[in-house]
Amino acid sequence: MNALHEPLFPDRQDAGRCLGAALARAAFHGSPLVLALPRGGVPVAAEVARALRAPLDVLVVRKLGVPGHEEYAMGAIASGGIKILRKDLINSLELPRSAVEAVVARESAELARREVLYRGGRMHLPVAGRTVIVVDDGIATGSTMLAAVQLLRQEHARHIVVAVPVASPDAVQQLQTEADEVLALFQPEPFGAVGYYYQDFSQTSDAAVREILDAFANSADDPPGDPDPLRRPRDPLTLVRLEARPLTGADGDYDELLRMIDGASVVLLGEATHGTREFYQQRALITKRLIQEKGFNAVAVEADWPDAYRVNRYVHGEGHDPDAEHALQGFQRFPSWMWRNADVLDFVDWLREHNSKAASRGKQVGFFGLDLYSLHKSMDEVIRYLEKIDPDEARKAKQRYGCINRHGPDPQDYGLLVGSGLSEGCRAAVLRQLLSLQSKEVEYLKRDGAVPAEEYFFAEQNARLVANAENYYRQMFRSDVSSWNLRDEHMMETLMEVVAHCRYHNGLAKVVVWAHNSHLGDARATERARYGELNIGQLVRDAFPHQARLVGFSTYDGSVTAAAGWHLPAQRQRIRPALEQSYERLFHEVGIPSFWIDLRKESPGVEALRAPRLERAIGVVYRPETERQSHYFTARLSDQFDAIIHFDRTCAVEPSERTSTWDRDEAPETFPVGL
């Protein structure tokens, strides 16, 4: 306890009762809504809500701490995209834009996580047209509360009251210019910290917040009237059949899906295998409509950055490739058929033609890779860029990257030697190269004859990829979960870089992501979450809680292009009929050859798909003989995706370079019993 300040309240509950008594004497228009700033504001607000007999909800706002000095706020963010930055402080500290954006991205993810954690599946209580009382346990600088007030203005609250037990006079004065009323029971000066005014200022836990909110939600009266007859118990198959929307090949098949996507800026389109033609074709079809009808301007795929960027140059009418087939030849690494196939070739041709008709480059659509397997190729691209613009720095880059090159051309050799302690790692060297390149961005872009900004962006992302790939390969022999998470975190970082790049150069960022279901279906809805595994779908939902849509794909049987083992040739294999107790078997029994389901609806059918079932995932390797162990996991589909698209029988994607292994007949349709 600071000697200059005496405690005013025993604890938050006592402070809330005092605040509630003061507010109960006020006259409000209509029934007020009490919103708490978590976590410390929730027990205070609970007492206020009880005193006013008002509903209680949370308004999640996150402070933006100065990098390295997180206790100092340089701004705040709130749900709905509100961002407040103290530009005077940022400028005085000479903080680079990338550092500020990194803090915003991190806190946006935490904000979204807390929204889900505190509410569960409950919706926000509406604020439009209502008197809203925003409560916290105290206010020091006011930046967090200011963000909350601005969010409520955006959502058309009728009357905004800021209510706290204690606040600094400066913060109260600032908030009085934004809120309709400000009530602070005490305004000590000098102020110090909020905790000085409580005898017990122990941290409020997430569990305590959820318990308080659940108690208020459960005390609400049930709506009157008879229940909807469709909500009466039925078997899951009947309920799901009611939700299935057939796909017939008609032009309007996806009209309702696009309406469900409306308002989103990041749409993730999945695949249940890396080698199914229908998945590639339908993703391309949906993506074309998103580009033409919804203004999407980037496609980001589960592919290596330099190989995809070669395609990006081609679709913009740049580079030296005469056609799409040549542009895709950068994809030589196993599994080449993922991106060098007939359906991707058709889409790249379409994208090139679409861009050729655009009014300007800013209206064109980019094509980017999210993955990190191109360690050596990305190092070469960084050096190649520097050789053109800064030969001295190129020589330094060769020396820094030489630390990795001395381990040979296979990055797994580097990971094995470093991970086992037989060789020292190169972490410091690759990070120095990334920071060096970033520090010279302005210099490079101002030089006469400098390579355009697009080329700097390409090089910077390659340097960042090298740093992340070094870490990935160093971890891959230590922990499956750790390396998986590093890979998906890298893909998320790259996606955020693409979003920032599109916003800066085009004024708008709307991105379609193509990746496997296992990467873009929310990992928290699968058994892998128990092992600490996350994925890009989870991270995207956290970063874009209201602007993301996750669309999964599934199939019951058919054929697939896959290898029998890592680095083995591509084969056209028969997919076994899906197992009992799987979503794929349930969808097969629906009896419709192809359909989609809107999983965002509140309906018995969607609720039935929230019950845990098996889900199949086939990657670049397919092992039918161990399918249950190798290719199935448990999931809750309605929590994993926003929509699911099912094709009962599918065909193998056709590689651009067909081999005798692929051309030969598929395996017979009979399989051993019991697998």
Secondary structure as the mmCIF struct_conf table of DSSP 4:
data_model
#
loop_
_struct_conf.conf_type_id
_struct_conf.id
_struct_conf.beg_label_comp_id
_struct_conf.beg_label_asym_id
_struct_conf.beg_label_seq_id
_struct_conf.end_label_comp_id
_struct_conf.end_label_asym_id
_struct_conf.end_label_seq_id
TURN_TY1_P TURN_TY1_P1 ALA A 3 LEU A 4
STRN STRN1 PHE A 9 PHE A 9
BEND BEND1 PRO A 10 ASP A 11
HELX_RH_AL_P HELX_RH_AL_P1 ARG A 12 ALA A 24
TURN_TY1_P TURN_TY1_P2 ARG A 25 ARG A 25
BEND BEND2 ALA A 26 ALA A 26
BEND BEND3 HIS A 29 SER A 31
STRN STRN2 LEU A 33 ALA A 36
TURN_TY1_P TURN_TY1_P3 PRO A 38 GLY A 40
HELX_RH_AL_P HELX_RH_AL_P2 GLY A 41 LEU A 52
TURN_TY1_P TURN_TY1_P4 ARG A 53 ARG A 53
STRN STRN3 LEU A 56 VAL A 58
STRN STRN4 VAL A 61 VAL A 66
TURN_TY1_P TURN_TY1_P5 PRO A 67 GLY A 68
STRN STRN5 HIS A 69 ALA A 78
TURN_TY1_P TURN_TY1_P6 SER A 79 GLY A 81
STRN STRN6 ILE A 82 LEU A 85
HELX_RH_AL_P HELX_RH_AL_P3 LYS A 87 LEU A 93
TURN_TY1_P TURN_TY1_P7 GLU A 94 GLU A 94
HELX_RH_AL_P HELX_RH_AL_P4 ARG A 97 ARG A 119
TURN_TY1_P TURN_TY1_P8 GLY A 120 GLY A 121
HELX_LH_PP_P HELX_LH_PP_P1 ARG A 122 PRO A 126
STRN STRN7 ALA A 128 ALA A 128
TURN_TY1_P TURN_TY1_P9 GLY A 129 GLY A 129
BEND BEND4 ARG A 130 ARG A 130
STRN STRN8 THR A 131 VAL A 135
BEND BEND5 ASP A 137 ASP A 137
STRN STRN9 ILE A 139 ILE A 139
BEND BEND6 ALA A 140 THR A 141
HELX_RH_AL_P HELX_RH_AL_P5 SER A 143 GLN A 154
TURN_TY1_P TURN_TY1_P10 GLU A 155 HIS A 156
STRN STRN10 ALA A 157 ALA A 157
BEND BEND7 ARG A 158 ARG A 158
STRN STRN11 HIS A 159 VAL A 166
STRN STRN12 ALA A 167 ALA A 167
HELX_RH_AL_P HELX_RH_AL_P6 PRO A 169 GLN A 176
TURN_TY1_P TURN_TY1_P11 THR A 177 GLU A 178
BEND BEND8 ALA A 179 ASP A 180
STRN STRN13 GLU A 181 PHE A 186
BEND BEND9 GLU A 189 PRO A 190
HELX_RH_3T_P HELX_RH_3T_P1 VAL A 194 TYR A 197
STRN STRN14 TYR A 198 TYR A 198
BEND BEND10 GLN A 199 GLN A 199
HELX_LH_PP_P HELX_LH_PP_P2 SER A 202 SER A 205
HELX_RH_AL_P HELX_RH_AL_P7 ASP A 206 SER A 219
BEND BEND11 ALA A 220 ALA A 220
HELX_LH_PP_P HELX_LH_PP_P3 ASP A 221 PRO A 224
BEND BEND12 GLY A 225 GLY A 225
HELX_LH_PP_P HELX_LH_PP_P4 ASP A 226 ASP A 228
HELX_RH_3T_P HELX_RH_3T_P2 PRO A 229 ARG A 231
BEND BEND13 ARG A 232 ARG A 232
HELX_RH_AL_P HELX_RH_AL_P8 PRO A 236 GLU A 243
STRN STRN15 ARG A 245 PRO A 246
BEND BEND14 GLY A 249 GLY A 249
TURN_TY1_P TURN_TY1_P12 ASP A 251 TYR A 254
HELX_RH_AL_P HELX_RH_AL_P9 ASP A 255 ILE A 261
TURN_TY1_P TURN_TY1_P13 ASP A 262 GLY A 263
BEND BEND15 SER A 265 SER A 265
STRN STRN16 VAL A 266 LEU A 269
BEND BEND16 ALA A 272 ALA A 272
STRN STRN17 THR A 273 THR A 273
BEND BEND17 HIS A 274 GLY A 275
STRN STRN18 THR A 276 THR A 276
HELX_RH_AL_P HELX_RH_AL_P10 ARG A 277 LYS A 294
STRN STRN19 ALA A 298 ASP A 304
HELX_RH_AL_P HELX_RH_AL_P11 TRP A 305 VAL A 315
TURN_TY1_P TURN_TY1_P14 HIS A 316 GLY A 317
BEND BEND18 GLY A 319 HIS A 320
BEND BEND19 PRO A 322 ASP A 323
HELX_RH_AL_P HELX_RH_AL_P12 ALA A 324 ALA A 327
HELX_RH_3T_P HELX_RH_3T_P3 LEU A 328 GLY A 330
BEND BEND20 ARG A 333 PHE A 334
HELX_RH_3T_P HELX_RH_3T_P4 SER A 336 MET A 338
TURN_TY1_P TURN_TY1_P15 TRP A 339 TRP A 339
BEND BEND21 ARG A 340 ARG A 340
STRN STRN20 ASN A 341 ASN A 341
HELX_RH_AL_P HELX_RH_AL_P13 ALA A 342 SER A 356
TURN_TY1_P TURN_TY1_P16 LYS A 357 LYS A 357
BEND BEND22 ALA A 358 SER A 360
HELX_RH_3T_P HELX_RH_3T_P5 ARG A 361 LYS A 363
BEND BEND23 GLN A 364 GLN A 364
STRN STRN21 GLY A 366 ASP A 371
HELX_RH_AL_P HELX_RH_AL_P14 LEU A 375 ILE A 389
HELX_RH_AL_P HELX_RH_AL_P15 PRO A 391 ASN A 405
TURN_TY1_P TURN_TY1_P17 ARG A 406 HIS A 407
BEND BEND24 PRO A 409 PRO A 409
HELX_RH_AL_P HELX_RH_AL_P16 PRO A 411 GLY A 419
TURN_TY1_P TURN_TY1_P18 SER A 420 GLY A 421
BEND BEND25 LEU A 422 SER A 423
HELX_RH_AL_P HELX_RH_AL_P17 ARG A 427 SER A 439
TURN_TY1_P TURN_TY1_P19 LYS A 440 LYS A 440
HELX_RH_AL_P HELX_RH_AL_P18 GLU A 441 LYS A 446
BEND BEND26 ARG A 447 ARG A 447
TURN_TY1_P TURN_TY1_P20 ASP A 448 GLY A 449
HELX_LH_PP_P HELX_LH_PP_P5 ALA A 450 PRO A 452
HELX_RH_AL_P HELX_RH_AL_P19 ALA A 453 GLN A 475
TURN_TY1_P TURN_TY1_P21 MET A 476 ARG A 478
HELX_RH_AL_P HELX_RH_AL_P20 ASP A 480 ASN A 506
BEND BEND27 GLY A 507 GLY A 507
STRN STRN22 VAL A 511 TRP A 514
HELX_RH_AL_P HELX_RH_AL_P21 ASN A 517 LEU A 520
BEND BEND28 GLY A 521 GLY A 521
HELX_RH_3T_P HELX_RH_3T_P6 ALA A 523 ALA A 525
STRN STRN23 THR A 526 THR A 526
HELX_RH_3T_P HELX_RH_3T_P7 GLU A 527 TYR A 531
TURN_TY1_P TURN_TY1_P22 GLY A 532 GLY A 532
HELX_RH_AL_P HELX_RH_AL_P22 ILE A 536 ALA A 543
BEND BEND29 PHE A 544 PHE A 544
TURN_TY1_P TURN_TY1_P23 PRO A 545 GLN A 547
STRN STRN24 ALA A 548 ALA A 563
BEND BEND30 ALA A 564 GLY A 565
TURN_TY1_P TURN_TY1_P24 TRP A 566 HIS A 567
HELX_LH_PP_P HELX_LH_PP_P6 LEU A 568 PRO A 569
STRN STRN25 ALA A 570 ILE A 575
HELX_LH_PP_P HELX_LH_PP_P7 ARG A 576 LEU A 579
TURN_TY1_P TURN_TY1_P25 GLU A 580 GLN A 581
STRN STRN26 SER A 582 SER A 582
HELX_RH_AL_P HELX_RH_AL_P23 TYR A 583 VAL A 590
BEND BEND31 PRO A 593 PRO A 593
STRN STRN27 SER A 594 ASP A 598
TURN_TY1_P TURN_TY1_P26 LEU A 599 ARG A 600
BEND BEND32 LYS A 601 LYS A 601
BEND BEND33 SER A 603 SER A 603
HELX_RH_AL_P HELX_RH_AL_P24 PRO A 604 ALA A 608
TURN_TY1_P TURN_TY1_P27 LEU A 609 ARG A 610
BEND BEND34 ALA A 611 ALA A 611
STRN STRN28 ARG A 613 ARG A 616
STRN STRN29 ILE A 618 ILE A 618
BEND BEND35 VAL A 620 VAL A 620
STRN STRN30 VAL A 621 VAL A 621
HELX_RH_3T_P HELX_RH_3T_P8 PRO A 624 THR A 626
HELX_RH_AL_P HELX_RH_AL_P25 GLU A 627 HIS A 631
STRN STRN31 TYR A 632 ALA A 635
HELX_RH_AL_P HELX_RH_AL_P26 LEU A 637 GLN A 640
BEND BEND36 ASP A 642 ASP A 642
STRN STRN32 ALA A 643 THR A 650
STRN STRN33 ALA A 652 ALA A 652
STRN STRN34 PRO A 655 PRO A 655
BEND BEND37 SER A 656 GLU A 657
HELX_RH_AL_P HELX_RH_AL_P27 SER A 660 ASP A 663
BEND BEND38 ARG A 664 ARG A 664
HELX_LH_PP_P HELX_LH_PP_P8 ASP A 665 PRO A 668
BEND BEND39 GLU A 669 GLU A 669
TURN_TY1_P TURN_TY1_P28 VAL A 673 GLY A 674
#
